[in-house]
Amino acid sequence: MADDDKMQVSRREVFIKLGVGSAAVACAGAAVFGYSYLSPNVLYEPSPIANAGKPENYPRGSVTQDLQAGIYVVHGPEGFYALSAICTHLGCLTVWNADRGIIACPCHGSKFSELGAKLEGPAPRGLPWLKVWLSDEGELLVDRATVIPQRQYLRT
Amino acid sequence: MTIQDLRDTRVWRSVFRGGSGATNLRRSMAIQQNVFLHLASVKARKRALEFSVTWYLGTLSFGTFLILVVTGILLMLYYHPSVPQAYADMKDLQFVVSAGVFLRNLHRWSAHTMVLLVFAHMFKVFYRGAYRKPREFNWVIGVILLILTLLLSYTGYLLPWDQLAFWAITVGSNIMSAVPVLGQKIRFLMLGGHSVNANALLRFYVLHCVILPLAAFLFIAVHFWRIRKDGGLYTGHKESHE
């Protein structure tokens, strides 16, 4: 090669580059290893599907809160539907106020209608409608992880 | 960019204070002004770095200890010290968590290796006579570290909460109760009850993950610092100033 002199690399430089290079490879490997270890492969969290029991337990025109599941099961004039009871503001558990016929959040005062529509802030949106269906045993099941468009009623 | 360029950057110099340079002052400051390195001496005898002097057994023991700290902290992320969850968590680490079985085995084998290395270190120091004046007290600290190593192994033994763990701690705590007069009391306090149960698991967990490692770190620091204070590593019976 013509520019042999310029291509001269000292032994020390080679070893430094080898050292830094293998340290970089080890760091990258440790990062991949660490990430896969830190992300759990199995979660022991409650199922998103909640069993709300027999439809007969819900009289027409009733709003029933399931505190454990964090949902409302409503038997409206047009059929059944389920609302998330989790406030869309910062995740507090809302409460059904039967006297005033509204759903209210105790944390920051958001208010919702029994259709889930936002009446008053600071919540940015209304309460989402959740997927409801009847199981083979004739019980109402609510999937808390699946939001459906509003006004999709379940008629039994 | 070479490492030398990196060392001359403002950020590097603000982190490591002194800065680089090939003078003896710079070199000694690099040791003295570093909170970790200042435990060691600025100069070492060339002979002290040879394999035959120490077989590097102390450093290797410390190396296994560091592996145990890192893998132990990672294992803690999936482990609940409660009955019977502890056993299920241990099985999850083996069969469900990515690389869990690797970390668990690394922790286990490092623990065995550390006990072996600590004993070998002790024998090496003993048969070379490195425990003699002025290093008598560092030998005492070494004995404390040996006991801490064994206690760490013993407390870690219960945590998988399987049959082996349960009966090993049952037997061990009954041996403890053989101490005259205070035996039963010691066992009661150690287990937090009259049998190996949820309280014992929690106590052993706290001992294993907090109290004993902190004590070990403390005594390791003193142990290393005393090497410097006692005149460096023992290099032979003719400790000349070569």
Boltz contact constraints between the chains, C-beta under 6 A:
constraints:
  - contact:
      token1: [A, 33]
      token2: [B, 99]
      max_distance: 6.0
  - contact:
      token1: [A, 36]
      token2: [B, 98]
      max_distance: 6.0
  - contact:
      token1: [A, 37]
      token2: [B, 98]
      max_distance: 6.0
  - contact:
      token1: [A, 37]
      token2: [B, 99]
      max_distance: 6.0
  - contact:
      token1: [A, 41]
      token2: [B, 96]
      max_distance: 6.0
  - contact:
      token1: [A, 42]
      token2: [B, 96]
      max_distance: 6.0
